Amino acid sequence: MRKRNAGLYALFAGLIFCAGGAADAALFLPPKEGPTGEKHRPVIEAIAAQNEIRDGAVWKIYVRASDPDGDLDKIYVTFSQSGGGEITNSLLPQKKTANLNGYILVWARLEGTNRQTSTVDAELEIRVEDRAGNMSDSKNLEFVVGDFKKEDRFRPPAAFNAKNKLGQAEFGLLTEDENVEDSRF
């Protein structure tokens, strides 16, 4: 029996090697499992973050979410700016869980030549998904990144776990001069 399994494994590995790119990513994604429908949807209970961030600072976005089935599986963090498109990061908690409570660490930075004189208005969207593919409603927060002199002194409300790191995300916001010329999006 072991030889047969080893042969199947070799065949499977060869198919993955030959398929390349997007095909191998699809083969390794875990199957969706669990109950679906409105009463099984996870909920983002609250988010909190400082809304004026210094260019180049480390920013913490606090998130509290729950799932009635106890199988929260992914956190989606989307950053967008007018005319600059959007960037989505997907974070995988260390284990599936009924509750998420902590922060996402982000390096807030501007891209462009006039960073010292620019401020960029942007928006953050947070969603969570469970193992069955049930998606929460989103929570949004508007924020500004610029050359602010004051330090980040934001303290989250008591309902948030300020010591639990849920993951890291990143984005690059374009200064106005670069946003007009950029063709990435």
C-alpha positions as CSV (number, residue, x, y, z in Angstrom):
1,M,0.0,0.0,0.0
2,R,2.8,2.4,0.8
3,K,4.4,2.1,-2.7
4,R,1.0,3.0,-4.3
5,N,0.7,6.1,-2.2
6,A,4.2,7.1,-2.9
7,G,3.6,6.7,-6.6
8,L,0.5,8.8,-6.4
9,Y,2.3,11.5,-4.4
10,A,5.1,11.6,-7.1
11,L,2.5,11.9,-9.8
12,F,0.7,14.7,-7.9
13,A,4.0,16.5,-7.3
14,G,4.9,16.2,-10.9
15,L,1.6,17.7,-12.0
16,I,2.1,20.6,-9.7
17,F,5.6,21.2,-10.9
18,C,4.4,21.1,-14.6
19,A,1.3,23.3,-14.0
20,G,3.3,26.1,-12.4
21,G,2.0,29.6,-11.2
22,A,-1.7,29.9,-10.3
23,A,-2.4,26.2,-10.7
24,D,-0.2,25.2,-7.8
25,A,-1.7,27.8,-5.5
26,A,-5.2,26.5,-6.3
27,L,-4.1,22.9,-5.5
28,F,-2.9,23.8,-2.1
29,L,-5.8,25.9,-0.9
30,P,-7.8,24.0,1.8
31,P,-11.3,23.0,0.8
32,K,-14.2,25.1,2.1
33,E,-16.0,23.2,4.8
34,G,-18.7,23.9,7.4
35,P,-22.2,25.3,7.4
36,T,-23.0,28.3,5.2
37,G,-25.8,30.9,5.4
38,E,-26.7,34.1,7.1
39,K,-26.8,32.6,10.7
40,H,-23.2,31.3,10.2
41,R,-21.6,34.5,9.0
42,P,-18.8,35.9,11.1
43,V,-19.1,39.4,12.6
44,I,-16.6,42.2,13.0
45,E,-17.6,43.7,16.3
46,A,-15.3,46.7,16.2
47,I,-12.2,48.2,14.7
48,A,-10.1,51.1,16.0
49,A,-7.0,52.9,14.9
50,Q,-5.4,56.3,14.9
51,N,-6.6,58.2,11.9
52,E,-3.6,60.6,11.4
53,I,-0.4,58.6,10.8
54,R,3.1,59.9,10.3
55,D,4.7,58.8,7.0
56,G,7.0,55.9,7.8
57,A,5.4,55.1,11.2
58,V,4.3,51.7,12.5
59,W,0.5,51.8,12.7
60,K,-1.7,49.4,14.7
61,I,-5.2,48.6,13.5
62,Y,-7.2,47.0,16.3
63,V,-9.8,44.3,15.3
64,R,-12.4,42.4,17.3
65,A,-14.4,39.7,15.5
66,S,-16.4,36.6,16.3
67,D,-17.8,33.6,14.4
68,P,-20.8,31.5,15.6
69,D,-19.3,28.3,14.4
70,G,-15.8,29.0,15.8
71,D,-13.9,28.7,12.5
72,L,-12.6,32.2,11.7
73,D,-10.0,31.5,9.0
74,K,-8.9,34.8,7.3
75,I,-8.7,38.5,7.8
76,Y,-8.8,40.8,4.7
77,V,-7.3,44.2,5.0
78,T,-7.8,46.5,2.0
79,F,-6.2,49.9,1.6
80,S,-7.5,52.3,-1.1
81,Q,-7.0,55.9,-2.2
82,S,-8.9,57.9,-4.7
83,G,-7.3,57.5,-8.2
84,G,-4.7,55.0,-6.8
85,G,-6.5,51.7,-6.8
86,E,-6.5,49.4,-3.8
87,I,-4.3,46.8,-2.2
88,T,-5.7,43.8,-0.3
89,N,-3.7,41.8,2.2
90,S,-5.1,38.5,3.5
91,L,-3.9,37.3,6.8
92,L,-4.3,33.8,8.2
93,P,-4.6,33.6,12.0
94,Q,-2.4,30.9,13.6
95,K,-5.4,28.6,14.1
96,K,-9.1,28.7,13.3
97,T,-10.9,30.3,16.2
98,A,-14.3,31.6,17.4
99,N,-12.9,35.1,18.4
100,L,-10.2,37.4,17.1
101,N,-9.1,40.3,19.4
102,G,-5.9,42.1,18.7
103,Y,-4.0,44.3,16.3
104,I,-2.7,44.2,12.8
105,L,0.7,45.9,12.4
106,V,1.2,48.1,9.4
107,W,4.1,50.2,8.1
108,A,2.4,53.3,6.9
109,R,4.4,54.9,4.1
110,L,4.0,57.3,1.1
111,E,5.6,56.7,-2.3
112,G,6.5,59.7,-4.3
113,T,8.9,62.6,-4.6
114,N,7.0,65.2,-2.5
115,R,6.7,63.1,0.7
116,Q,7.6,65.9,3.1
117,T,4.8,68.2,1.8
118,S,2.2,65.7,1.0
119,T,-0.7,64.2,2.9
120,V,-2.7,61.4,1.4
121,D,-6.3,60.6,2.4
122,A,-7.1,56.9,2.2
123,E,-9.5,54.3,3.4
124,L,-9.1,51.0,5.2
125,E,-11.6,48.2,4.9
126,I,-11.5,45.1,7.2
127,R,-13.5,41.8,6.6
128,V,-13.2,38.3,8.0
129,E,-14.0,35.0,6.5
130,D,-14.7,31.6,8.1
131,R,-13.6,28.2,6.9
132,A,-16.9,27.6,5.1
133,G,-16.5,30.8,3.0
134,N,-19.0,32.9,5.0
135,M,-17.9,36.5,4.8
136,S,-18.6,39.3,7.3
137,D,-19.8,42.7,6.5
138,S,-17.0,45.2,6.2
139,K,-15.9,47.9,8.7
140,N,-14.3,51.0,7.2
141,L,-12.1,53.7,8.5
142,E,-10.8,56.8,6.8
143,F,-7.2,57.9,7.6
144,V,-4.5,60.3,6.5
145,V,-0.8,59.7,6.1
146,G,1.5,62.7,6.1
147,D,4.5,64.4,7.6
148,F,2.9,64.8,11.0
149,K,5.3,65.8,13.8
150,K,3.3,64.3,16.7
151,E,3.9,60.7,17.7
152,D,1.3,57.9,17.6
153,R,-0.2,58.0,21.1
154,F,-3.4,56.2,20.3
155,R,-4.6,53.8,23.0
156,P,-7.3,51.4,22.0
157,P,-10.5,51.1,24.0
158,A,-10.4,48.6,26.8
159,A,-12.4,46.0,24.7
160,F,-9.3,45.4,22.5
161,N,-6.4,43.2,23.4
162,A,-3.4,45.5,22.8
163,K,-0.9,42.7,23.3
164,N,-2.2,40.2,20.7
165,K,-0.6,40.6,17.2
166,L,-3.0,39.1,14.6
167,G,-0.6,39.7,11.7
168,Q,1.1,42.2,9.4
169,A,-0.2,44.1,6.4
170,E,1.4,46.6,4.0
171,F,0.4,49.3,1.5
172,G,2.0,52.0,-0.4
173,L,0.0,55.2,-0.9
174,L,1.0,57.5,-3.8
175,T,1.6,61.2,-3.2
176,E,-0.5,63.4,-5.4
177,D,2.3,64.0,-8.0
178,E,2.9,60.3,-8.3
179,N,-0.7,59.3,-8.3
180,V,-1.4,61.2,-11.5
181,E,1.5,59.6,-13.3
182,D,1.3,56.1,-12.0
183,S,-0.2,53.3,-14.2
184,R,0.1,50.4,-11.8
185,F,-3.7,50.2,-11.3
